[in-house]
Amino acid sequence: MAAIQGNPSTTELAEVVSAVDTDPERGLTQVEAAARLDSDGPNELRSAPPVPTWRKVLAQFQDPLIYLLLAAVVIATFAWVVEGANGLPTDSIVITLIVIANAILGYSQEARAEEAVAALQRMTASHATVVRDGRTQLVPASDLVRGDLLVLAEGDSIGADARVVQANALRVAEASLTGESTAVTKRPGVLAGGEPLGDRTNMVFKGTAVTQGTGRTVVTGTAMDTEMGAIATMLEQTQREPTPLEREIALIGKMLGAIVIVIAAVVMGTVWLISGVNTLDDAVTVLLLGVSLAVAAVPEGLPAILSVVLSIGVQRMAQRNAIVKNLSSVETLGSASVICSDKTGTLTNNEMTLQTVLTSSGTAEVTGVGYRPEGDVIANGVVLAATTEGGGGGLEAQRAEDVVVLAGGSLASNSELREEDGEWQILGDPTEAAFLVAERKMGLTERRTARFTRVGEVPFTSERKRMSTLHLDHEHDDRPVLISKGAPDILLQRCTAVRDGLQTRPLDEGTRAAILADVEVLSGRAMRTMGVAYRSLRVEEVGVEAIASGQVPAEAAEQLEHDLVYVGTVGMIDPPRDSAGEAVREAHRAGIRVVMITGDHPSTALRIAQDLGIAEEGAEAVTGIDLDALDRPGFADVVSRVNVFARVAPEHKLRIVDALQEAGEIVAMTGDGVNDAPALKSADIGVAMGITGTEVTKEAGSMILADDNFATIVAAVRQGRVIFDNIKKFLRYLLSSNMGEVLTVFLGVVLAGVIGLTAASQDAVVLPLLATQILWINLVTDSAPALALGVDPETDDVMARRPRAVGERVIDARMWGGIVAVGAVMAVATLLTIDIFLPGGLVEGSDTLEVARTAGFTTLVLAQLYNVFNSRSQTTSAFHGLLSNRWLLAAVAFGVASQVAVVHLPVLQQAFGTASLDLWHWLVCAVMASSVLWFDEALKFVERRLDARRAVVR
């Protein structure tokens, strides 16, 4: 569609609606919305154009180590030409092919990581509520089109620029666009023109957030035709910042690079001095050795492998309903020491069922569970219904009171109860839906909807803890009536009377105390309590013009919330999730403290917490009022020892997070409301609810629970620890294997005379391994096994240890010691194998240099493949869960098959300087290589004994 001419804020609403060709009541049709989406494109800001494949491939060659290899190709080719260009330049061809193979591996790894990140972005895409074909529905924000009727509620992230059609106390935070910290009140109307962006009160803008109220707007601009899009065109694309783990890995790579360059220079110098290099061919051999050693010893694929492992791990977590938005959060998950969780919907099922109604005349029980409206409202064994007559004065009075409670709670609601394909579903808050279900069970719905028309609303907020709606009562001459629903203790503060049958009486202190005592009883039964009150008004109090317009401003309606008549209290059951108790126990086993923070009544919160094992019998629940009375040291003390906080406001959540962090804790905090966003941002791991959470909290959080389940948080912590363990596994494997290569060449040169290498050849330079063989090892054993270790299932019981300290290095001194030790064993096993088959040396052999070198080459490859299984744990035996990782088994099988091929295929023999081995040679190679496995098993046995002693001492 064409853009709207001029400024939509200065145009009459009817003209705006006409310009975008929409219906202000029914919205667009599905067919028209699809056509506009196809025509205008998705509602997304333009990003940097995708990098062409040829650039990605070329980038694989832009690495200092690749430059070294290419230099080696030039040197080898030059030497081949100088010496007469006889035959093929084998070394040059082999090195070139290895460079190309490395580039293909690097490209495929990066492509896999990009695909995983793209999938993650699709999972975390925001949604918007629209009216299409007259029905309210949820659609991806990217599917919004010009003319859509956008429905806004507290906590929504606004997906497009839109003109306000209807507003109820609608306030929008526009700091992301204007920098103004104070939320802006939005209302319909036409502006004069010339107002700055922050003063356009009849418009809402893409990228801002609703902090209060509700409203309806007509979309006037999407994608780059929004104010946010205009800003985006002025900004340069920013590069993704590396995570702390990626920075540490890069630092390790640079450190290793510097060390290996020094080692390569020393090895080259040693060879030069010991062997007496006199010919160009010898000089080229030494140079190729140094280059190959440097390339093989530095695991240049570490960043790519790390990205792939993190991305795959995040995808696996998403499949288990934990959507981690940032890869860096995976690192933090393994360190989480405190989980601060909401109660409703996270620790409980969030399937609110209204079970009890308490009024002045007695108690009524509501049968049936869930959202299917099947059941009855029963008092003293009699079913109460809208048409019930007689039954005695007391029963009739109770029926009248229950009617007002259930119908009133349904009026003060923005939820919907629908039946689709035989299934009853809710749209909105489950607590509000519970009233709708109970009301339908009593048969009140049709009369209530026909009798009342809403003309105003004061939305629920975390601070107010109540919601009020203003209606016209058509059965009483359109007299206005205010209905309030909220926390009983909060609501009673604004009540001066109580309903008694068809009459009212003053609310004295005795009645007030009795109501609060009833609340305690229900809360002690783990029920969530909600009170209902009302006030009949005079037209003059509301205003004739406001009533005539059918829209009373929320500010005016809020002034009427006094002198209310309290009708009754309802008790709703939201039982703990079956999985929550086990998850809490698992968290405790992992050294993680669980804290419940809820807006519910203290007794309800404490009962649920005790049932789940969060709090012990006799523990206390601290309220927001209690917290406000504490000084800073007192606040810190309470937060350090209390596990249940009730009746808290969002600002208390933020203070609790800050206090825990000041005490050195790593905090995961859950939230669903817009006011929870600051606490989620402040927490080390902000966890947003995927079902009940607002779009604002989903954007603020670093993780989204697709199922709103506490057990999913604990499962995510486990997965975070497993992923971090796997990163250590492939680092342990790569570095120890590369250490083995470096030590093999260095010691082989220094001890060439001892192991018989010098006497085995007439050449001045005799090496334990050829440069091309070193590059082959790097190609075959580095990528596939390391990636397989990156997706290894849990080897150690990761939840049996305390959270990882924040400052703990990925590779600590203990791990470095193991890396050097295993590398040394590899080198010794390789050189001893060469010695066994060579004449002379420590052990007398009878094979040629080519056969002995091939055996040593094979031993080193097999030793690294054995080392894959060693690297799965620093303490657990390699034989534990040996067959649990099919990718690892496949990678090892591929490595063995590749080595057989390079030893026995003539074309590869010529390329890599190998000779065929017989069964005896292979057997000796396999046995010698296995020394790495047995050495590491002995090392792990000692480690386990030491760990057991440390545990006893603690």
ABEGO torsion letter per residue (X at the ends): XBBBBEBAAABBAAAAAAAAGBBAAAEBBAAAAAAAAAAAEBBBBBBBBBBBAAAAAAAAABBAAAAAAAAAAAAAAAAAAAAGGBEBBAAAAAAAAAAAAAAAAAAAAAAAAAAAAAAAAAAABBBBBBBBGGBBBBBBAAABBBGBBBBBBBGBBBABBBBBABBBGBBBBAAAAAGBABBBBBBBEBBAEGBBAAABAABBBBGBBBABEBBBBBBABBEAABAAAAAAAABBBBBBBBBAAAAAAAAAAAAAAAAAAAAAAAAAAAAAAAAGBABAAAAAAAAAAAAAAAAAABBAAAAAAAAAAAAAAAAAAAAAGBBBABAAAAAAAAABABBBBBABGAABAGBBBBABBBBAAEBBBBBEBEABBBEBBBBGGBBBBAABBEGEAAAAAAAAAAAAAAAAAAABBABBBBBBGGBBBBBEBAAAAAAAAAAAAAGAAAAAAAABBBABBBBBBAAAGBBBBBBBBAABGGBBBBBBBEBAAAAAAABABBBBEABBBBBBAAAAAAAAAAAAAAAAAGBBBBBBBBBBBBAAAAEAAAAAAGBBBAAAAAAABBGBBBABBBBBBBBBBAAAAAAAAAAAAAGBBBBBBBABBAAAAAAAAAAAGABBBGBBBBBAAAAAABBAAAAAAAAAABABBBGBBAAAAAAAAAAAAAAGBBBBBBBABAAAAAAAAABABBBBBAAABBAAAAAABABBBAAGBAAAAAAAAAAAAAAAAAAAAAAAAAAAAAAAAAAAAAAAAAAAAAAGAAAABABABBBABBAAAAAAAAAAAAAAAAAAAAABBBABBAAABBBBBAABBABBAAAAAAAAAAAAAAAAAAAAAAAAABBEEABBBABBAAAAAAAAAAAAAAAAAAAAAAAABAABBAABGAAABAAAAAAAAAAAAAAAAAAABAAAAAAAGBBBBBAAAAAAAAAAAAAAAAAAAAAAAAAAAAAAAAAAAX
